[in-house]
Amino acid sequence: MPVTVITAKPSQEVKGNFRFIGVTVNLTDPVFRGKHRGKQLHDDDFEAVLDRSHAAGVKSMIITGTSLHESKQALHLAAKHNLYATIGCHPTRSTDFDKYRGGPEAYLAALDKLIEGHLTGQGRVVAIGECGLDYDRTHFASPEVQKIHFRSQLTLAKKYHLPLFLHSRSCHTDFVQILREEGFGEDGGRAVGGKGGVVHSHTGTAEEAIEYMAMGFHVSVNGCSMKTPDNLAACKAIRPEWLLLETDAPWCSLTSTHASKPHLDTLPPSLRPLYLPPATQPHRFVYGKPVKGRNEPCAIGGVGWVIHELHEGAVPFEKIKEKVWRNTIELFGLEELKDTQ
């Protein structure tokens, strides 16, 4: 699928009420508290990060749970800030199941209990995960260990009728095989109690994205989904009714070395400081300004803008944003946000 190469110049003013829901943010990461790689490099600016996201039109966020411990942290932050959370274990953390006191069954039971206790109210759980497979980082957990504990978490999605928050890296054949074998091969697994889900941070091929959609899963993109021309072709292949937007902050930034840059360079001057405000190095930290090397939730608008540009302006930015807004509310059951302006 061809992707148009453009000569960048800022677009004319774009007006509208641009609202977003960040479907994956890792707000439990210490980098949002000023700690980088174990060292405190600057003041805690968590609240300033939230302020920038609000200014950029981010009305709510889903905080990612990547282990039992971090799922508890995600729920705490979600309740405190009136956001949402996922509960699950990332494939690279799969050995946590085996190391847990009482073994894998006890770990799964602890996840189950955590979900059961947070199905309603402020800060509730809205998806199972982050779970899946990651064959790029098998030094953390072998493929066999990952597959066992991916399957076990699928039982939680069936039990609680919650969508899946899915991770797939260099594992497509095994990933879809497990989903199909567990009843998630069509209609997002609704026949077995599932409620669809999203394959987040898609960096695979256009063909893989098309297969996910055919199985009844949404596909979410961020800066890492836009590194190469092939990545952009995959983004363009995602149909609007299956598209979600994310940042995966503090990772997966939109950068000047990515194929997305010419498209991002057309971002109107009125939107650039909202989505991509100027940043400073950590050792030159100024409260109220972003930190270089740390992605933030406010950048979601930039991701959406690149999608708009990939369609060569045929689909207005406002329409893309509103379609994704509705997709997110429907998938995760966020009806209380429906009329948020």
Summary of the structure (lengths in Angstrom):
residues: 341
radius of gyration: 19.1
end to end distance: 35.7
largest distance: 60.3
contacts: 1206
relative contact order: 0.16
helix: 45%
strand: 14%
